[in-house]
Amino acid sequence: MNGQDSIIEQYKAQRRQSAQWHERARKVFPSEGATHFARIFNPYRPYITHASGINKWDLDGNKYIDYVLGHGALLLGHNHEDIVEAVQEQITRGVLYGENHTLEVEWAELIREMMPGAEKIMLFPCGNEANMMAVRLARVHTGRSKVLRFEKHYHGWSDELASPAESGVNQNQVTIIPQNDLERLEEELSSEQYAVLFTEAGGAFLGGRTPIDPDFVRQIPTLTRKYGTLWALDEVVTGFRVAPGGWQSVIGVKPDLTSLGKCIGGGLSAGALVGRPEIFEPLKPGGVPGRQVMHGGTWNANPLTAAAGIAACKLLKTGEPQKKAAESAAYLRREGNKILKTKGINGAFYGKSSIAYLYLGPVDSDFSDDTLPPVKDLDKLTDPAMMPVFNRLLLHLLQRGVSNLIGSVYIFSYLHTEKDIDQTLHALKDALETMLAEGTLKS
Ligand SMILES: Cc1ncc(COP(=O)(O)O)c(C=O)c1O
């Protein structure tokens, strides 16, 4: 048996109960037993029984430092006491009234206080639905049907928003262009066919694994206004993770529509679409015939999520959790880059705010600022050829008690301490050394 197989055997030996549940899961769930594409993993991701703060534990008693953090929703960590208290209190009062309630109003008012551009707010069970509504409203508002998006930017999985690589989606009305190319953007917008331009805040994938140039973004509203297209900024990841006012408050832009999700629900499923009042006019009953939009949704603004959302937003409004989490991510990037350098490994940690990304491959000679991407050719940051290497790294990290997303994305909460990060760095160093020794990573 070669070294590569033996680590998989060790991994499985330490997760026998997870293996049994994985077999059961494979019989019911079509995607190799997983319920989300990011949870598909060879041999399987652990089956988690409980979580607390920044840790989670699996069925076999293995403990992990968590950098998945609910796909980025848990800036406040697992089971924050304020959120637990709010949910416990609400659960005894009812979880789904199917009626108006005060919590939904309080929650929306808090969102508006944090994001002044959120003059009107719609609430959804997830970010995907918020983006779907953005498409619908933009079409009615502009009288156009086409959607413009940037390559690799993720907005969900519905028809207009899914990756063009997916099958079964109808994207006749969608054009996808490279980000950071102002000339190309103007060329498309000037056709005056687009209802809406979508942009993922920070850049493509989870706050900017492929970062977008803020100067490029600052030019967008002038162009969209000039050619009559609405600009929807997708802050589902960054909204209230980056700052109380979202990424838009950091770079100083005001989109027509903003979608929110993840952090705003404090760990319960949530989404919101916010923006200028006139765009939401079609929701008013008795409006202009042919310009009416209906909004259904059993779970919209359900009291349990609203209670958790209020507790979360009260904490996020201070800006303190965001600052603390960003400092922790910066520490991981700095110290992680020292490890890569010492080991002679081509690659770099980079990123802004409270998410750190690992790139493996040759770094540009002038790379010195880890808040910026380490390569000029941004396509290299998501080179599909590196996926097996990141999978392998994730396997080694899970074995050493560190759980992250797709092997390369570290999502922080404000509860990660220097001690936790040192432990992570130790695991990372050990994992990389092992990969060099087994030949699955080249120096
Ligand atoms: C930028 C972005 N937009 C939208 C979504 C979809 O949000 P949800 O998973 O809540 O439907 C995601 C999910 O990861 C996302 O990262």
The ligand as an ORCA input file, in Angstrom:
! r2SCAN-3c Opt
* xyz 0 1
  C     -22.014     35.431     -2.798
  C     -23.142     34.476     -2.588
  N     -24.359     34.800     -3.055
  C     -25.414     34.003     -2.866
  C     -25.294     32.808     -2.204
  C     -26.494     31.935     -2.012
  O     -26.899     32.081     -0.689
  P     -27.719     30.890      0.019
  O     -26.799     29.712      0.085
  O     -28.097     31.452      1.355
  O     -28.902     30.624     -0.833
  C     -24.049     32.438     -1.687
  C     -23.876     31.164     -0.964
  O     -22.791     30.741     -0.625
  C     -22.939     33.268     -1.902
  O     -21.723     32.944     -1.472
*
